[in-house]
Amino acid sequence: MNRSNKMNTNNYTPVTVNDIVYGSEESKLRIEEIVDGHIPFPFFGKCAILLYGTFGTGKTTLAKIIPNAIEVGKTKEELAMEAEFIACQQGFTGPQVMTLIQKQMAVSSFNASGLHYFILDEVDNLTKQAQQSLKSALNTQRAIFVLTTNNISQLDKGLMDRCVLVEMNAAKPAQLSPLAKQVANDMNVVLNDIDLHSVIAACNGSVRNVAYNVARFARRKSI
């Protein structure tokens, strides 16, 4: 492969909520309303955001971006305390989850908002008991939780009722086209309409696959 066809895929990792390729305008609006403060949050029994949808749509990436975005929107200041990231392992029990949350909540928040932030990734891996415990933990105004799941059907309905639901399903080809063109341009690869369609079709709606597929196409073009 020519040196000009090499790339650093980290250059395409989203860093703001606006960098995310959303599957629908409604999903984008729900995030923007919370981040921009148009809707008070936590508010009216909801202190969590649930990002749900298929694999490869940027749920975990967005979950990691949201806490700082909310803090900046509320206070104009960056997070002073990083969000607590909890990778939910298969079979996680209620006491295990609550121990992690309570340990963090027992410490005073250094964030300007006074809020604690938690990210629970792949929350569908939690046992039913753990989901019940988490549901109880969401009865607070002192913390914001961001949850992700590929299998929303596995979640407790009461838990979901305490969340703002944001669908994160596959983006349409037209939505992935700008990113594919940007990657191709950065790699000095020319994509005609047929090439572009082929590259995007192979992504199966996954943002994660865009840079990889363009890189693969570039390598083949250079042979």
Buried (B, 14 or more C-beta within 10 A) or exposed (E): EEEEBEBEEEEBEBEEBEBBBBBBEEBBEBBBEBBEEEBEBBEEEBBBBBBBBBEBBBBBBBBBBBBBBBBBBBBEEEBEBEBBBBEBEEEBEBEBBBEBBEEBBEEEBEBBBEBBBBBBBBBBBBBEEBBBBBBBBBEBEEBBBBBBBBEBEEBBEEBBEBBBBBBBEBBEBEBBBEBBBBBBEBBEBEBEEEBBBEBBEBBEBBBBBBBBBBBEBBBEBEE
